[in-house]
């Protein structure tokens, strides 16, 4: 099936050449073709039995002249650590939560429904958002539904933890999907599956109703095949939530991000960041040289920066934040699952070891054993050092008066510092290592990232769809 952008689907709906019911049927057929059959990508965990009913309601609204916005009647998939009311569980791809029906929508899901999006289903992820075991646990694996596969071939690690969301978008099972990130869980699978993503400023998108790792870094974000599709989805899910204090100013600071697409980059000042101890390979150097030329030709100023990459120990702090945050989430769904705490998760896994402990659970155990609280001096000092290190790009942008930074390397600076970042495909796949361009911006300046990423995207063909044939 042809890949469609959101604008193309919207025009079809406006002209009446398709209905929202048609789109639901079309993408369910794609899921049936590629998820368990054909290449058996295993990206989608469950589909929404109410999707056709929702589509019919939105079609009736459109017929009466009520169109909620650019997502009206558009199907979307959600990472399965995001709460949904109705007949779909919220599991984090863990067998321990197989029967968790939360009875309520996450705030971002409420926003999507209000925008007219159709929740088509939920996607598999790296179990517990890849925060379970360091014992060779592959990205995209979960005890509930098994392994997610790359649409570009078995030699390519699909990465995670938003593995299923990224694979589903790349394989044209859905036009857009919502994932989450603590440190790399949007940008890593986007890169490996040759799609785009935006990791928003911490506080732009609510985390209420999302299974956490740490409230100090967690965020939801969009995945799409184009920068504009990501921007449109970000518009829909961003905004203030009274139950998530960090989003207090989000509604005031959010913008029409899609309007940044297509705008000129003339006059922008862009830093290109390289690392002395993490050198770019020949292909990365070639990609960066091309990007510099394109940006200069478009009237932007390019500043080359070379520093030593900081080796940040984010694991130490997340281990000390996870238990309290997960236990708070489980308290919010009390009565919906017998699992009431992290210790219950560990005990359940041990009781079902053959299925649940294929790769162990040492991260969960270590997090449970931590007895210090949020005011523990050692933790506070580690967090202070980590944040100081993570502000390296922000310090460079301030020192050189830059609008944003570009790199061939995916780093942890932005997610730890709470800054926005993006990933956009950088070249057609010619080997087993997909390539992307990484952009880091200033807080609340997603539009600058989107403007530059959109320019780069349209300057040449960067993305090639997966080349599998299914009868």
C-alpha positions in Angstrom: 0.0 0.0 0.0 1.2 3.5 -0.8 2.5 5.5 2.1 0.4 8.6 2.9 1.3 11.7 4.9 -1.3 13.2 7.2 -1.9 16.0 4.8 -2.6 13.5 2.0 -5.0 11.6 4.2 -6.7 14.8 5.4 -7.3 15.9 1.8 -8.8 12.5 0.9 -11.2 12.8 3.8 -12.1 16.4 2.9 -12.8 15.4 -0.7 -14.9 12.4 0.4 -12.7 9.9 -1.5 -12.2 7.9 1.7 -13.9 7.9 5.1 -12.4 7.4 8.5 -14.0 3.9 8.5 -12.0 3.2 5.2 -8.8 4.3 6.9 -9.4 2.0 9.9 -10.1 -0.9 7.6 -7.0 -0.1 5.4 -4.6 0.1 8.3 -6.0 -3.0 10.1 -5.4 -4.8 6.8 -1.8 -3.6 6.8 -1.4 -4.8 10.4 -2.9 -8.2 9.5 -0.5 -8.4 6.6 2.7 -7.5 8.3 2.4 -8.0 12.1 1.7 -11.7 12.5 1.8 -12.8 8.9 4.4 -12.1 6.1 7.5 -10.8 7.8 5.8 -11.2 11.2 7.2 -8.0 12.6 5.2 -8.3 15.9 5.0 -4.5 16.3 1.4 -4.3 17.3 0.3 -5.7 20.7 -3.4 -5.3 20.4 -6.0 -3.5 18.2 -9.0 -1.5 19.4 -12.3 -3.3 19.0 -14.0 0.1 19.2 -12.1 1.6 16.3 -14.8 1.2 13.7 -17.4 2.7 16.1 -15.1 5.7 16.8 -14.5 6.1 13.0 -18.2 6.1 12.3 -18.8 8.8 14.9 -16.1 11.0 13.5 -17.4 10.4 10.0 -20.8 11.6 11.1 -19.2 14.7 12.7 -17.4 15.5 9.4 -20.6 15.1 7.5 -22.2 17.7 9.7 -19.4 20.1 9.1 -17.6 19.6 12.4 -13.9 18.9 11.9 -11.8 19.0 15.0 -8.4 19.5 13.3 -5.8 17.9 11.1 -6.0 14.6 13.0 -9.8 14.2 12.7 -10.5 10.7 11.7 -6.8 9.7 11.4 -5.8 6.3 13.0 -2.9 6.4 15.5 -1.1 3.7 17.5 0.1 4.1 21.1 3.1 2.5 22.9 1.7 0.0 25.3 2.9 1.8 28.4 0.2 4.5 27.9 -3.2 4.0 29.6 -6.3 3.6 27.6 -9.9 3.1 28.8 -11.9 0.3 27.2 -11.0 -3.1 26.0 -7.2 -2.7 25.6 -4.9 -3.5 28.5 -1.8 -1.4 29.4 1.1 -3.8 29.9 4.6 -2.4 29.3 5.0 -5.6 27.4 5.2 -7.5 30.7 3.3 -10.7 31.4 2.9 -9.4 35.0 0.5 -6.7 33.7 -1.2 -8.8 31.0 -4.6 -8.2 32.5 -4.3 -4.5 33.5 -7.3 -2.7 32.2 -6.9 0.8 33.6 -10.4 2.1 32.9 -9.1 5.5 32.1 -7.1 7.3 29.4 -3.7 8.9 29.8 -3.8 12.6 29.4 -2.2 12.4 26.0 -4.9 9.9 24.9 -7.6 12.3 26.1 -5.9 15.0 24.0 -5.8 12.7 20.9 -9.4 11.8 21.2 -10.3 15.5 21.6 -8.3 16.2 18.4 -10.4 13.5 16.6 -7.7 10.9 16.3 -8.7 7.2 16.3 -6.8 5.0 18.7 -6.3 2.0 16.5 -4.3 -0.1 18.9 -1.2 -0.4 21.0 2.4 -1.4 20.2 4.9 -3.7 21.8 7.9 -2.2 23.5 11.1 -3.3 25.2 9.7 -4.6 28.4 9.4 -2.0 31.2 10.7 0.5 28.6 14.0 -1.4 28.5 14.6 -0.9 32.2 14.5 -4.5 33.4 17.8 -6.3 32.8 21.3 -5.7 31.6 21.8 -9.4 30.7 21.8 -9.2 26.9 18.1 -8.4 26.8 17.4 -7.4 23.2 15.5 -4.2 22.2 11.9 -4.8 21.5 11.6 -8.0 23.6 8.8 -8.5 26.2 7.7 -11.5 28.2 4.1 -10.8 27.1 4.4 -10.9 23.3 8.0 -11.7 22.4 10.4 -10.0 20.0 9.7 -7.1 17.7 11.6 -7.3 14.4 13.0 -4.7 12.1 11.2 -4.2 8.8 14.6 -3.7 7.2 15.9 -7.2 7.9 16.9 -9.5 10.7 20.5 -8.1 10.7 19.2 -4.7 12.0 18.5 -4.2 15.7 15.2 -2.2 15.8 16.3 -0.6 19.1 13.9 0.7 21.7 12.2 1.1 23.9 9.5 2.5 21.5 10.3 -0.4 19.2 6.8 -1.4 18.1 5.7 2.2 17.5 8.7 2.9 15.3 8.4 -0.4 13.4 4.7 0.0 12.8 5.2 3.5 11.3 8.2 2.3 9.2 6.2 -0.7 7.9 3.2 1.5 6.9 0.9 -0.2 9.5 0.0 3.3 10.7 0.8 6.8 9.6 1.8 8.1 13.0 2.4 6.7 16.5 3.1 7.9 20.0 6.1 6.6 21.9 7.9 7.6 25.1 11.4 8.4 26.0 13.5 8.5 29.1 16.9 8.4 27.4 16.9 7.5 23.7 13.7 5.5 23.5 12.2 7.7 20.7 15.4 8.7 18.9 17.1 5.3 18.8 14.2 3.3 17.2 13.4 6.2 14.9 17.0 6.1 13.6 17.0 2.4 13.2 13.7 2.3 11.4 14.4 5.3 9.2 11.6 7.6 10.4 11.5 10.9 12.2 10.8 11.8 15.8 10.7 14.7 18.2 11.7 14.2 21.8 10.0 17.2 23.4 11.1 19.6 26.1 10.4 18.0 29.5 7.1 19.5 30.5 5.6 20.1 27.1 3.8 16.7 27.1 2.0 15.2 30.2 3.1 11.9 31.7 -0.2 11.3 33.6 -1.3 7.7 32.9 2.0 6.6 31.5 4.0 3.8 33.1 7.2 5.6 34.3 10.9 5.1 34.7 11.6 8.6 36.2 9.5 11.7 36.3 12.8 13.7 35.9 13.2 12.6 32.3 10.1 10.7 31.0 8.1 12.2 28.2 5.8 11.0 25.4 6.6 12.1 21.8 5.6 11.6 18.2 6.9 9.2 15.6 6.2 9.6 11.9 7.6 9.1 8.4 7.9 12.9 7.9 8.9 15.8 10.1 5.5 17.5 9.5 3.6 14.4 10.6 5.6 14.5 13.8 4.9 18.2 14.2 1.2 17.8 13.7 1.1 14.9 16.3 3.1 17.0 18.8 0.6 19.8 18.4 -2.2 17.4 19.4 -0.5 15.9 22.5 1.2 18.9 24.0 -0.3 21.1 26.7 -0.7 21.7 30.4 -2.1 19.0 32.7 -3.1 19.9 36.3 -2.0 16.4 37.4 1.5 16.8 36.1 3.0 19.9 37.7 6.0 20.1 35.3 3.5 20.9 32.4 2.2 24.1 34.1 3.4 26.4 31.4 3.1 24.1 28.5 -0.1 25.5 27.0 1.4 29.0 27.0 4.7 27.9 25.4 3.4 25.4 22.9 3.3 26.5 19.3 1.8 25.6 15.9 4.8 23.4 15.2 3.6 22.3 11.8 3.9 25.9 10.7 7.7 25.7 11.1 7.8 23.2 8.2 8.8 24.8 5.0 10.0 28.1 6.6 13.4 29.4 5.5 16.4 28.8 7.7 18.2 31.9 6.4 19.8 33.7 9.3 19.9 30.8 11.7 23.1 29.9 13.4 23.7 26.1 13.6 26.5 24.4 15.5 27.9 21.1 14.1 29.2 19.0 17.1 32.0 16.5 16.8 33.7 14.5 19.6 37.4 13.9 20.0 36.9 10.6 21.8 33.9 9.5 19.7 35.0 10.3 16.2 32.6 10.3 13.2 33.2 7.5 10.7 33.6 8.2 7.0 29.9 8.0 6.2 29.0 10.4 9.0 31.7 12.8 7.9 30.2 12.7 4.4 26.7 13.3 5.7 27.7 16.2 7.9 29.7 17.8 5.1 26.7 17.6 2.8 24.4 19.1 5.5 26.8 22.0 6.2 26.8 22.8 2.5 23.0 22.7 2.3 22.6 24.9 5.3 25.1 27.4 4.1 23.5 27.6 0.7 20.2 28.3 2.4 21.7 31.3 4.2 22.4 29.7 7.6 25.6 30.2 9.5 27.5 27.1 10.4 29.8 26.9 13.4 32.0 23.8 13.8 32.5 22.6 17.4 34.8 19.8 18.7 34.7 18.7 22.3 35.3 15.6 24.4 32.2 13.6 24.9 31.1 13.3 28.5 30.5 9.8 29.8 27.4 10.2 31.9 26.2 7.6 34.4 22.4 8.0 34.0 21.9 4.4 35.2 22.9 5.3 38.8 20.3 8.0 39.2 17.4 6.2 37.3 17.9 3.1 39.6 17.2 5.4 42.5 14.1 7.1 40.9 12.4 4.1 39.4 10.9 2.3 42.4 9.1 5.3 43.8 7.7 6.4 40.5 6.5 2.9 39.5 4.9 2.3 42.9 3.1 5.7 42.5 1.8 4.6 39.1 0.6 1.2 40.4 -1.2 3.0 43.2 -3.0 5.0 40.6 -4.4 1.8 39.1 -5.1 0.0 42.4 -7.9 -2.5 42.2 -7.2 -3.0 38.4 -4.3 -5.4 38.9 -3.0 -7.6 41.7 0.4 -6.1 41.1 0.7 -3.3 43.6 4.4 -2.6 43.8 7.8 -3.2 42.2 8.4 -6.0 44.7 5.2 -7.6 43.4 6.5 -7.4 39.8 9.8 -9.1 40.9 7.9 -11.9 42.7 5.5 -12.5 39.8 8.5 -12.8 37.4 10.2 -15.2 39.7 7.0 -17.3 40.0 6.8 -17.4 36.2 10.5 -17.6 35.5 10.4 -19.7 32.4 8.5 -17.0 30.6 9.4 -13.8 32.4 13.1 -14.3 33.3 14.6 -15.3 29.9 17.0 -12.3 30.3 16.7 -11.8 34.1 15.6 -8.8 36.0 18.7 -7.5 37.7 17.6 -3.8 37.1 14.3 -4.4 38.9 16.0 -6.1 41.8 18.6 -3.4 42.2 15.9 -0.7 42.1 13.9 -2.5 44.7 16.9 -2.8 47.0 17.6 1.0 47.1 16.4 2.3 50.4 17.5 5.9 50.1 14.9 8.6 49.4 15.0 11.6 47.1 17.1 13.5 49.7 19.8 11.0 49.9 23.1 13.0 49.7 24.9 10.5 47.4 22.0 10.5 45.0 21.6 14.3 45.1 25.3 14.7 44.3 25.2 12.2 41.5 22.1 14.0 40.0 23.9 17.3 40.3 27.0 16.1 38.4 24.8 14.4 35.8 22.8 17.6 35.1 26.0 19.7 34.9 27.4 17.2 32.3 24.1 17.1 30.4 24.1 20.9 29.9 27.1 20.7 27.5 25.1 21.5 24.4 23.2 24.2 26.2 26.4 25.8 27.3 27.8 25.6 23.7 24.6 27.2 22.3 24.9 30.0 24.9 28.6 30.6 24.3 28.4 30.7 20.5 24.9 32.2 20.3 23.6 29.2 18.4 19.9 28.3 17.6 20.6 24.6 17.7 23.2 21.9 17.4 23.5 19.1 14.8 25.5 15.9 15.2 25.8 12.5 13.6 25.9 11.0 17.1 22.9 10.2 19.2 23.7 11.4 22.7 22.0 11.5 26.1 22.5 15.2 26.7 19.0 16.4 25.7 16.9 13.8 27.5 18.9 14.1 30.7 18.8 18.0 30.6 15.2 18.1 29.6 15.9 19.8 26.3 14.2 18.9 23.0 15.9 16.9 20.3 15.0 15.3 17.0 16.1 12.5 14.7 15.6 12.6 10.9 16.7 10.0 8.3 20.0 11.0 6.7 20.5 8.6 3.7 18.9 5.6 2.0 19.8 2.4 3.7 22.9 1.0 1.9 24.2 -1.2 4.7 23.1 -2.7 8.0 23.6 0.6 9.8 20.8 3.2 9.2 22.0 6.8 9.3 20.4 9.8 10.8 20.9 13.5 11.6 20.5 14.4 15.3 19.4 17.9 16.3 19.5 19.3 19.8 17.6 22.6 20.7 16.9 25.0 23.4 14.1 24.3 25.8 10.7 25.2 24.4 12.3 25.8 20.9 10.9 22.8 19.1 10.0 25.0 16.2 13.6 25.8 15.5 14.4 22.0 15.3 11.4 21.4 13.1 12.3 24.2 10.7 15.8 22.9 10.2 14.8 19.2 10.1 12.1 20.0 7.6 14.5 21.8 5.4 17.0 18.9 5.5 14.3 16.4 4.8 13.0 18.1 1.7 16.5 18.9 0.3 16.9 15.3 -0.9 15.3 11.9 -0.7 16.4 10.5 2.6 14.0 7.7 3.5 13.3 4.5 1.6 10.4 2.3 2.7 11.1 -1.3 3.7 11.4 -3.6 0.6 9.4 -6.6 1.6 6.8 -8.2 -0.6 3.8 -9.9 0.9 1.0 -11.5 -1.1 
